[in-house]
């Protein structure tokens, strides 16, 4: 089943994109300087990861627990 049709998989993909973009922005800030166009989506995901990091971490933890046990 595609991640678009399964809500649990969709949330997992969104959290992975946010965490990956935040990591890339911290390691290589020049890659995500462009705030418009296709790269703008990844810049916004990195911004969400920076500003809401406790909530993103809690979401990653909850998704990990649900993946392991359910």
C-alpha positions in Angstrom: 0.0 0.0 0.0 1.3 3.5 -0.8 2.2 5.9 1.9 -0.4 8.3 0.6 -3.3 5.9 1.4 -2.1 4.7 4.8 -2.2 7.4 7.5 0.5 5.8 9.7 2.9 5.5 6.8 2.1 9.0 5.7 3.0 10.4 9.2 6.2 8.3 9.2 7.3 9.8 5.8 6.5 13.3 6.9 8.5 12.9 10.1 11.4 11.4 8.2 11.4 14.3 5.7 11.4 16.9 8.5 14.2 15.2 10.4 16.3 14.7 7.3 15.9 18.3 6.1 16.8 19.6 9.5 19.9 17.5 9.6 21.0 18.5 6.1 20.4 22.2 7.0 22.6 21.9 10.1 25.4 20.1 8.3 25.3 21.9 5.0 23.4 25.2 5.3 24.2 26.4 1.8 22.1 23.7 0.2 18.8 24.9 1.7 19.3 28.7 1.4 16.7 29.0 -1.4 13.3 29.7 0.1 11.3 29.5 -3.1 10.6 26.7 -5.6 11.2 23.1 -5.1 14.0 23.6 -2.5 11.6 25.9 -0.6 9.6 22.9 0.4 12.6 21.3 2.0 13.6 24.7 3.6 10.2 24.9 5.2 10.5 21.3 6.5 13.9 22.1 8.0 12.4 25.3 9.6 9.6 23.1 11.2 12.2 20.7 12.5 14.2 23.6 14.0 11.4 25.4 15.7 9.3 22.5 16.8 12.1 20.1 17.6 10.6 18.8 20.9 7.3 18.0 19.2 9.0 16.4 16.2 11.2 14.3 18.6 8.1 13.2 20.5 6.4 12.3 17.2 9.4 10.3 16.1 9.5 8.5 19.4 5.8 7.7 19.2 6.0 6.5 15.7 9.0 4.3 16.6 7.1 2.8 19.5 4.0 2.2 17.3 6.1 0.6 14.6 7.9 -1.7 17.0 4.9 -2.8 19.1 1.9 -2.5 16.8 
